[in-house]
Amino acid sequence: MARKVFISVLGTNHYLETRYYLGKEPEGNEKVTRFIQETTMEHLCHNWSSDSSAYIFVTKEAKVNNWNDPAQIKHKDGPYQGLSKIIENLNLKFPTEAVPIPEGMSENEIWEIFEIVYKKIQDGDELYFDITHSFRSIPMLVMVLINYVKFLKNTTVKKIYYGAFEKLGYSYVVKNIPVKDRFAPVLDLTAFSALQDWTNATNLFLTHGNMDALAQLTKSEVTPILKATQGKDKDASDFRNISGTMTAISTALKTNNAPDIIKATIFADFKKQLTGLNKDMIKPLSPVLDKINEKISHFSVSEDVMNGLKAVDFCIESGLIQQAYTMLQESIISLVLDSEKLNMKNDKLRNIASGAFKIKKENFPFEQWNPANANNRELTETFLNNPLIEELVSVFNALTDKRNIINHAGFNEKSSTKVFNNLEKDIKELNQRVKEKLNI
């Protein structure tokens, strides 16, 4: 089970007594406190188990001024109860540790703070942040750290809170407000962490053509709604459906599922589902869906062998170089078979067509044909006279050499570091040659 971890930073200021509230409006019975951590920890942590943890990061000055009991900040109000005693009085089941940090007045100290916080976080932790009293660059540091540990330590950010004391006004104004009327809202900033997830998922799609993360985020957004409504919420159902379609498209493209790409049902489904979608339901996804639609717009939404060649463009743009080589060569074979009105999924026919390219290139006499072609002489001769083979024979055989090298991980007599370094450039050139030969 994941460890629950509360993280906050304690400042050095003299904090006035306030009544923090969560929700849209105060209820009127909120506890009076100087420290936002008392409110957020009481709200979040009251039923946490003993294997949970809380870390309050303190500078030397913050420890003296506000952590120790009594707090020793120099102020005319005199000393008051420090946060350490206040947390102790909450009677939580887990320990709270005051972790020393530098003041963050230099780049080196900022990196030192980053490392200190990072080391306190364990793999798989559920994180709860209160960034109210974070100072100088700490809030930005926390947001960067959140993104960092999501990837490296597989953490989950459950809550990010900020107590908006400043809504009450300047301190000299607040002092004139009776304590019973000092209500300050606690803002839930967790959406900023979620936005980072959407940003990372969008970047994964735009850079590598992978929609899996976007699909998973979409699914996670609508699953609680569908559960609560027993699957009857139409908007949530629509997003669940388009999430599944995104996964299907992504899987087909990255695994070279040419039959599904040519059949085009996945692209037709996406277009149809996008039309009826209430995009306001998941706001970060709305512009991304438009980008996905733009990127797959060149695919036909009805069965079309040319979708294979369009998939090659997608693979090249997404850096899927190995997939691009495979898809381009297999698409050429599919074009030949389709032009002869033959079954593109028939392995035997594909082998005969592939052998015909080799025969054409080397001008082999019948005696040197491989068995598949020799045993199907009439069909092979039909292929040899096919204008597509005439036009694409040099490209096809160049693809064979490169594809063998990349598919066999470089264990090939024609392989070298230089060859691998040029594979991306070569597939772009070979793809362009195919387009020119076919007048695309």
N, C-alpha and C positions, 0 to 999 in steps of 0.2 A: 504494500500500500504506500502511496506517495506521501512523503513528509510535507506537512504544512509549515510554511516559514513566513513569519512577519518581519518586514524590514523597514526601518525608518532611520532618519537622521535627526539628531537633537541639536538645536541651535544654541546661541550664547545670549540671546536677548532676554529682557525681563518680560515675561508673557503675562498679559492681563487675564483675569478670570473671565471666562466666556462660556456660553452654552452652545455647543456644536450640535447640529442636527443632520441626520441623513433623511433623504426624501425631499419632496417639493416644498413642504412647509413644516415649521416646528410644531410639535405636539404640545409644548408648554411645560412638560415634565422633564426636560433634558437636564442632565447633571451639570453643575458648575465645575469648570476645570480650567487650569492654566495650560494644560498640555493636551493637544489634539490626540496624542497617542493613547490617552486614557479612554477617549471616546471610541476610537477605531479598534483598539484591542478588545475593549469590552464587547463591542458589536461583533467583531469577527471571530475572536478566539475563545469565547467563553466555554465552548464545548469541545475544544481541540483535545486530542489525546496527549499522553505524556511523551510520545516520540516526536512531537512538534517542537519548533524552536522559534525564538524571537531574537533579532539582533538590532540593537540601537547603536548606531555609529556616532561616536562623540570625539570631538577635539579635546585637548587638555582643558581649554577654557570652558567648553560646554559641559564637561564632566563636573567641574567645580561649580559653575554657575547654576546648572539645572538638573544634573543627574544625582549628585550626592545629596544626602539628606542630613541637615537642612540645606537647601540651595543657598549658595553664598554670593549670589550676584549682588553687586553693590548698588543698592537702590533705597530710596527713602522709605519704601514700604517695609524694608527689613527682610530677613530671611523667610523663606516659605518652604513647604514640603517639596523635596526633590522627586523627580520622576521615578527613581529606583524604588522609593517607598510606596509611591502611588501604584506602581505595577505589582509590587508585592501584595498590596491590599486587595488586588483583583482576584487573588487566590486561583490563579491559572494552574493547570496541571503540568505545565512544561516550564523550563528555565528561560529566563531572558538575560542575554549577555550584552554588556556595554563594551563595544569594540572600539579601541582607540584608532583614530585616523588623523593624518596631518591636516593642516588648515586648507590645503588646496590652492595655495598662493602662487604656485609655479606649475609648469607643465609636468615636471617630474613628480610633484606631489599629487597632481590629478591622476597620473598613471598609477601612483602608489595606492590611492584610494580605490581605483578601479580593481586593482589586483587583490586588495584586502577584501572587498565585498565579494568578488568572484570566488575567492577561496572558501568563503562561508557557504556558498550554494553547492548543493550536492545533486548528482544525477537524478532526474525525475521529480525534483521538488515542485510543489505547488506554491507559488509566490504571491504574497500580499504586501503591497507597498503603501506606505504613507509618506508622501514627499513634501508635506506641508512646510516643515522647518529646514528643508534642504537649502543650502546657501550657495551663492555665486554660481559656479558651473555644475553643481551637483545634480540639479534636475535633468539637464541635458545628458550628463554622465549616466544617470539612472536609465534614461530611455535607450541609450546606446547599449548599456549593459543588458537590459531586458532582452533586446534582440539577439545579442551575443550568446547569452546562456540558453535561449530557446534552441539554438542550433547545436551548441557544443555540449550542453548538459541536458538536453531534452526536457527542459522545464516548461511549466504551464503558468501563465500569468492570470491569476484569478481576479485580483482587484488592484486598482491604483487609486488612492484617495488623496484629496487635497482639501484642507480646511481653509475656506476663503474668509479669514478673519478681516481682511482689508475691506470687505463689503460693509463693515460697520463704520469705516472711516479711519482717520489718523488716530494714533493712540491718545492724543490730548483731547480728541473729540469723544472717543470711547469712554474715557474716564468719567465723563459727565453723564453717561448712560447708566442707569441702575443695572446692577449685575443681572437682576431677574429679567431684564429686557435685552440683554446682549446675546442675540441669536445669530450664529454664523453658520452658513451652509457647508456641508462636506460634499465636495464635488467628486463624482465618479469619473475618473479619467481613463478607465480601462479601455475605452474605445480607441485610444491612441495606440495601445499595444496591438489591438486587433487590426488597426489600420496598417501597422508595420507588417503584419502577416499577409494582408491583402497586397501590399506593395511588393513583398518578396515573391508571392505567388504570381503576381502579374509580371514581374521581371523574369521569372522562370519561363513563363509562356512566351513573352516577347523575344527573349534571347534564345531559348531552346525549343520553343514550340510545344512545351509540355504543359498540359492543362490539369494534370492530376491534383496539384495543390489547390488550384482554384475550385475544382470539383469537390474536394474534401471540405474546404472552408464553406462552400455553399451548403453542402449536406449538413455540416455541423450547425449552421444557422437555422435550418428549417426542421431538423429532427425533433427538437423540443416542442415546436409548435404542432407538428404532426402527431406527436405522442399525446399532447394535451387535448387535441381535437379528434383523436382516434382516426387520423388521416383524412379528416373532412375539410381542412382548410385548403381552398382551391389555390391560392397564391403560393402557399408552401409546397403543395403537390406539384405545381408547375415548375418551381425551382428544383425540387427533387428530380423531376424528369430531365430537366436540362443539364443538371449535374451529371446524371448517368450518361447522357449523350456526349458531354464534354469528355468524360472518361473513355467512352467508346472511340471517339475521334482520336484522342491522344494515343490510345493503345494501338489503334490501327496504323497510325503513322509511324510510331516509334518501333513497331514490330514488323513492318512491311506486310501488313495484311492486305495485299493488293486486291483480292476478290471483294472484300468489303469496301475498299476505296473505290473500285470500279463500279460496284453495285450502287453506291452513293446514297443508300438509305440513311446513313448516319448524318450526312450533310443536309439532306432533305428534312430530317427530323429536327435538326438544330434550327434551321430557318423557320420551320413551322412553330416550334416551341418559343422561339424568340419573339415572334409576332404577338402572341397573346400574353406575354409576361408582364407582370406588374413590377417594373424595374425599381420603383421606389421602396420596395420591401427590403432589399439589400443594397443600400446606396453605393458602397464601394465597388460592387460588382457591375453596376450599370454601364459605366464607361468601358470596362474591361470586355463585357459582352459585345459591345460595338467593335472593339479591336479584334476580337476573335472572329466576328462576322466578316470584318474587312479582310482578315488574313486568309480565311477559307472561302472567300467569295468567288475565287476563280475555279473552284471545283464545281463540276456539274452536279445538279441535284437529282438527275435521272441517270440510269446506267450508261456509262461512257468509258470506253477503254482509254481515252485520253486522260482520264483522271490519274492514271498511273504516272504519266509524264508530269502532271501538275504536282503530284506528290514528291517528285524528284526536286522540283523548285522549292517546295516547303522544307524538305530535308536539308537542302544546301543552305537555305536561309537560317535554319535552326541549328546548324553545325552537326547534323547527323550524317556524317560523311560515309560511314560504312553502309548505312541504310540507303543513301543516295546511289551508291554504286550498284547495289543489288536491285533497287527499284528501277533504275534506268535500264539495265540489261534485261531484266525480266519484262519490263514494259515493251521493249523492242520485240521480244518473242511474242508477247500478247498481241501486238499490232499486226505481226505477220499472220498469226493464226486467225485473228479477227478478219483480216482482209481476205482470207480464204474460207471464211465462215466455218471455222473449225472450233472445237471446244477448247477454250483457253486453259481450263483446269486439268486437262488430260496430260499426265506426266509423259507418256510415251510420245505424244505429238510434240510436246515442248522439247524433248530430247532430240527428236528428228530435225526440228527447225533449228535448234542450236548447232547440231552437227552440220547442217547445210551451210551455215556461216563459215565454219572451219574449212569445209570443202571448197567453198567459193574463194576464200582467201588464198589457200595453198594450191588451188587448181588441181586437186587430187584426181587421179584417174579412178574409175570404179573399184579397181583392185585394192586401193588404199582406203576406201571408205570404212568407217567403223561399222560394226554389225547392225546397229540400230538403223543406220541409213541404208546399208546394203540390203537388209531384209525388207526395206520399204522404199525400193528404188523409184517407183512411180511418184510417190508423194515427195520424196527428196528432190526429184527433178522439177516437180511443180514449185517447190520452194526456191530452187536455184534460179528459176525464171521469174520469181516474184520481184517486182521493182523495189520493194522495201529492202530486200536483202542486197540487191544491186547497190542501192544508195547507202546503206548503213553497215556494209561488211567491214570497213576499216575501223569504224567506231566500235562496233560490237566486239571485235577481237582485241582492240585496245582495252576495252572494259574487262574482258576476260582476264588479261594479264594483271591488271590492277586489282581486280576483285579477288583473284587467287592470293595475291600478296596480303591484302588486308584481312581476308577471311581466314587465312592460315597463320595470322599473327606474325607475319614476317618470315616464317620458316619456308623460304622459297629462294631458289637460286637467283632469281631476278630482283630480290629484295635488297634494300640498303637504307641507311638513314636518310639519304637524299631523296630516295623514292617516297618514303613516308612523309617527309617534309613537303613534298609537292602534291600529295594526294588531293588536298582540298582544291588547289589551283587546277589540277588535271580534271577533276570531276566537273568543275565549272566550264572548262573548255570543251569537254566531251558532250556535256549537256547542251551547250550552245551549238555545237556541230550538228547534233540531232535535230534541234529546232530549225537550223538553216536547211538541212536536207529535207525536212518535212514541211517547210514553208510556214512554220509556226511563229 
